[in-house]
Amino acid sequence: MRFLTSAIAASVLLAAAAAPGFAADGKSHRVAIQVDQNDPAVMNLALNNASNIINEYKARNEDVEVNVVTYGPGLHMLRSDTSPVQDRIKQIVKTSASQIKFMACGNTKQGMEQREGKTVDIVPEATTVPSGAVQLIELQEKGWAYLRP
């Protein structure tokens, strides 16, 4: 019986280690970065934080997921017509696509469209979520770390 229990435990560990996204040492990190200001310095700081986090955990051979969540005035970071950091976003996604996601608040986008009387396009590297604030809450409830530059 003891051998059977050990064999089952070993099988479970081997299956988990072979799963995609599982680091060799089993450590995995997840961080949500909030951007709520239309300030290029804040946007660049958020991108610096994201890049540094990804690079540090790559160097440690540990998995990491970074979600940059924008809402309110921070949505300008992901607007294709107003983003001062579009080129940096493209570069980061090009080198770290599996570790980073950019999320635009749908509520903010809808409000901007109503005020401006036109469609607001989001950069292709980003996805729109219903609510940026709710997205941050739900990520934290799932155990994600939170960072606000």
C-alpha positions as CSV (number, residue, x, y, z in Angstrom):
1,M,0.0,0.0,0.0
2,R,2.8,2.4,0.9
3,F,4.5,1.7,-2.5
4,L,1.2,2.4,-4.3
5,T,0.7,5.7,-2.5
6,S,4.3,6.7,-3.3
7,A,3.8,5.8,-7.0
8,I,0.6,7.8,-7.2
9,A,2.3,10.8,-5.6
10,A,5.2,10.5,-8.0
11,S,2.9,10.3,-11.0
12,V,1.0,13.4,-9.9
13,L,4.2,15.4,-9.5
14,L,5.5,14.3,-12.8
15,A,2.3,15.2,-14.5
16,A,2.3,18.7,-12.9
17,A,6.0,19.2,-13.8
18,A,5.2,18.4,-17.4
19,A,2.3,20.8,-17.6
20,P,2.7,24.0,-19.6
21,G,3.7,27.0,-17.6
22,F,5.2,25.0,-14.7
23,A,8.7,26.1,-13.8
24,A,11.4,23.6,-13.2
25,D,11.4,24.4,-9.5
26,G,7.7,24.8,-9.2
27,K,7.6,28.5,-8.4
28,S,5.0,30.6,-10.2
29,H,4.3,34.3,-9.8
30,R,1.4,36.5,-10.9
31,V,1.2,40.3,-10.6
32,A,-1.4,42.8,-11.7
33,I,-0.1,46.3,-12.5
34,Q,-2.6,49.1,-12.4
35,V,-2.4,52.2,-14.7
36,D,-5.1,54.8,-14.0
37,Q,-3.2,58.0,-15.0
38,N,-2.7,59.6,-18.4
39,D,0.9,60.3,-17.6
40,P,3.7,59.0,-19.9
41,A,6.1,58.7,-16.9
42,V,3.6,56.5,-15.0
43,M,3.0,54.4,-18.1
44,N,6.8,54.0,-18.7
45,L,7.3,53.1,-15.0
46,A,4.6,50.4,-15.3
47,L,6.3,49.0,-18.4
48,N,9.7,49.1,-16.7
49,N,8.2,47.3,-13.7
50,A,6.7,44.7,-16.0
51,S,9.9,44.1,-17.9
52,N,12.0,44.0,-14.8
53,I,9.7,41.5,-13.1
54,I,9.6,39.2,-16.2
55,N,13.4,39.4,-16.6
56,E,14.1,38.7,-13.0
57,Y,11.9,35.6,-12.9
58,K,13.2,34.3,-16.2
59,A,16.7,34.6,-14.8
60,R,15.6,32.5,-11.8
61,N,13.9,30.0,-14.1
62,E,10.5,30.7,-12.5
63,D,7.2,31.3,-14.2
64,V,5.6,34.7,-14.1
65,E,2.4,36.2,-15.5
66,V,2.0,40.0,-15.6
67,N,-1.3,41.7,-16.3
68,V,-1.2,45.4,-17.0
69,V,-4.8,46.7,-16.3
70,T,-5.7,50.2,-17.5
71,Y,-8.8,52.2,-16.6
72,G,-9.9,55.8,-16.3
73,P,-7.3,58.3,-17.7
74,G,-4.8,55.4,-17.8
75,L,-6.7,53.9,-20.8
76,H,-4.8,56.3,-23.0
77,M,-1.8,53.9,-22.5
78,L,-3.7,51.4,-24.7
79,R,-5.5,53.8,-27.1
80,S,-4.1,53.5,-30.6
81,D,-4.7,57.2,-31.2
82,T,-3.2,58.6,-28.0
83,S,-0.8,56.1,-26.5
84,P,2.7,57.5,-25.9
85,V,4.1,54.0,-25.3
86,Q,2.7,52.0,-28.2
87,D,6.2,51.1,-29.5
88,R,7.3,49.8,-26.1
89,I,4.2,47.7,-25.7
90,K,4.8,46.1,-29.1
91,Q,8.4,45.4,-28.1
92,I,7.5,43.9,-24.7
93,V,4.8,41.7,-26.3
94,K,7.3,40.6,-29.0
95,T,9.8,39.4,-26.4
96,S,7.6,38.3,-23.6
97,A,4.1,37.5,-25.1
98,S,3.5,34.4,-23.0
99,Q,4.3,36.3,-19.8
100,I,2.4,39.6,-20.2
101,K,-1.2,40.8,-21.0
102,F,-2.5,44.3,-21.5
103,M,-6.1,44.9,-20.5
104,A,-8.3,47.9,-21.3
105,C,-11.4,48.8,-19.2
106,G,-14.5,48.5,-21.3
107,N,-16.4,50.9,-19.0
108,T,-13.8,53.6,-19.6
109,K,-13.7,52.9,-23.3
110,Q,-17.4,53.3,-23.6
111,G,-17.4,56.5,-21.6
112,M,-14.7,58.0,-23.8
113,E,-16.6,57.0,-26.9
114,Q,-19.7,58.7,-25.7
115,R,-17.9,61.9,-24.7
116,E,-15.8,62.1,-27.9
117,G,-18.6,60.9,-30.2
118,K,-16.3,58.4,-32.0
119,T,-15.0,54.9,-31.7
120,V,-12.0,54.5,-29.5
121,D,-9.6,51.9,-30.9
122,I,-7.3,49.9,-28.6
123,V,-3.8,48.7,-29.6
124,P,-3.9,45.2,-31.0
125,E,-1.7,43.9,-28.2
126,A,-4.4,44.6,-25.7
127,T,-7.8,43.0,-24.9
128,T,-10.8,44.8,-23.5
129,V,-12.3,43.6,-20.2
130,P,-15.8,44.7,-19.0
131,S,-14.3,46.6,-16.0
132,G,-10.7,47.3,-15.1
133,A,-11.4,47.8,-11.5
134,V,-13.4,44.5,-11.3
135,Q,-10.5,42.8,-13.2
136,L,-8.1,43.9,-10.5
137,I,-10.3,42.8,-7.7
138,E,-10.8,39.4,-9.2
139,L,-7.1,38.9,-9.9
140,Q,-6.3,39.8,-6.3
141,E,-9.0,37.4,-5.0
142,K,-7.3,34.7,-7.1
143,G,-4.0,35.4,-5.2
144,W,-2.3,37.7,-7.7
145,A,0.0,40.3,-6.3
146,Y,-0.9,44.0,-6.9
147,L,1.4,46.8,-8.0
148,R,0.6,50.4,-8.7
149,P,3.5,52.4,-10.1
